[in-house]
Amino acid sequence: MELAVFVLFGLAALVSAALVVAHRNPVYATMSLVVTLVSTAVLFVLLGSPFLAALQILLYTGAILVLFLFVIMLLNIGRERSSGARSPAQTWSAVILALLLAGSLGRLVWDAHKDSEAPPLDATFVSLRGLSEQLFSSYLLPFELIGLLLLVAVVAASWLARRHEEDEPEVAAPSPEDRP
């Protein structure tokens, strides 16, 4: 039963993550991200970490994605416009980078199966105390850098949205004198 739940939610996470990248409509992409995060929360429960699952649901899905949807709707971001034909160099670069990514992921999977002597998950590893000790000692710098990166991304998105509004010429309504 546990394997069936893992396969079901693992596939749901993979498919919805692919839809996040593939959708041209940002609202649908954000809703696909909700499915991805909920599926990931179920996988955390299967790993024996209900606290991380609750954080995933409450913090990421509940708060951050609601903020994303608010910003998307506030900025009135519509459907992505096609920029025209792609150059052959762009297509080949994308293919080469996709192959490099697939090779890297394959190597990680191969190494994980080769060294399958992973330590068992115990209560100290997945508990709130163990998680907080790791987060605020070993991983404090990456934790702070991610927060800074998110702040910079929000400021940059706001700046780009305002700059785009300033570049658009305003269309004035015709005055009564201009009407025939």
N, C-alpha and C positions, 0 to 999 in steps of 0.2 A: 504494500500500500504506500509506504514511504517513497519507494522508487517511482511509483506512478505519479504521485504529487510533485516530486522533484522534476520529472520529465515534463509534466504538464506546465508547471510554472516556469521552468527553465526555457522551454520553447516559447511561452508567452512573452517572457522577458526579451528573448532574442528577436522575435518578430516585431514586437512593439518598439524595440530600440532601433531596428532597421527602418521602421515607419517614421520615427522621429527625424531621422536624417533624410528620408526620401520625400516626405510631404512638403508640398510647396506652400500650403496654408499653415501659418504659424499657430493658429488655434488648434487645429487637428494635430499638429506635431506636439504641442504641449499636452494635449489629452493622451496621446500615445506615450508620452513620458510619464504620465500618471500611472498607466498600466505597467510600464517598466518598473517603476518604483514600488508599486504594490506587489508585483511578482517577486521583486528582490526581497521585500519584507517577508514574504512567505518562505523564501529560501533561508533567510536568517532564522526563522522559527525552526526550520528543519535542522539547522546547525546547532540548535540548543541555545539560542541567544534571543529571548523574547524582548529584552530591553532594546537591543538594536533594531528589532522589527518595529517596536512601538515608536522609536525615534524616527525611523524611516517613514512611517505613516504620518505621524503628527508633525514632524519638523519639515521634512522635504516635501511630501505630498500635500500636506495640509497648509503649510505656511508659504514655502518658497514658490511652489507652483501656482498658488493663488496670486502671489505677487507677480509672477511672470505673466499670467493671464491679464492681470490688471494693467501692467505696463503695455502689453501688446494691444489691448483694447483702448488704452489711453492714447497711445501714439497712433492709433488707427492704422496699424500695419496691415495692408491687404495682401493679396496673393503676390508671390514673388514674380517679378517680370523676367521674361527670358531675355538674355543679353545677345541673342543671335547665335550664329554658328560658332562652334568651338574650333579652335585651331588643332591641327594634328599633334603639335607638340604638347598641348594641354591634355589631349586624350592619352598619348603615350606616357606622359608623366603620371597621370592617374592610374593607368594600368600597372606601371612599374612600382609605384608606391603601394598599390593594393597587393601586389605579389610579395613585396617586402613585409607588409603587415601580416599576410597569411603565413609566410615563412616564419616570422617571429612567433606568432601564436602557435604554430605547429611545433616549433622548438620548445616552447614553454610546456606544452602538453606532453611532449616526448620526455622532457626532463622530469616532469611531475610523476609520470608513470614509472620512469626508471628508478627514481628515488622514492618509492612509495612508503618508506618508513617515517611517516609523519607522526609527531607526538599526539596522543589522544587528547581530545578536548575535555578538559575538566572544569569544574565549577569556578576555580580561581581565574581561569583564562577568559571565560565568557561572562564573568560577573561585572557588575558596575564598578566595583573597586579595581579589578584588574584592568578593565578598559580605561578607566580614568587615569590610572598610574601610567599606562603605556602612552595614552594620548598627551598627557601633560608633562611627560619626561622625555621619552624617546622621540616622539613625533610632534613636539611643540612647535618647532620652526616650520615644518610643512603645514601644520594646522593654521598658524598665523599667516603664512604666505597665501594660502587658499582664501582666507578672509580678505586679505588685501587685494587679491586678484578679482574677487567678486565685487569689491567696492569700485575698483578701477573700471570693471566692465559696465557697471550701472552708470557711472559718471560718463563714460565714453558713449554709451547708447543714448543718454539724454542729450549730450552735446551734438551727436550726429543727427538726432531727430530735430533739434532746434535749428541747426545749420541748414538742414534740408528745407525746413519751413521758410527760412529767410531767403533762400535762393529762388523759391517759387514766386513768380510775379503775381501780384494781386489783381484779380479781375474786378474792375469797378462796375457797378450797375450803371446802365445808361441814365443820363439825366433826362428830365422831361423835355428839355430843349432839343436833345438829340433825337427824340422820337419823331417819326414822320407824321 
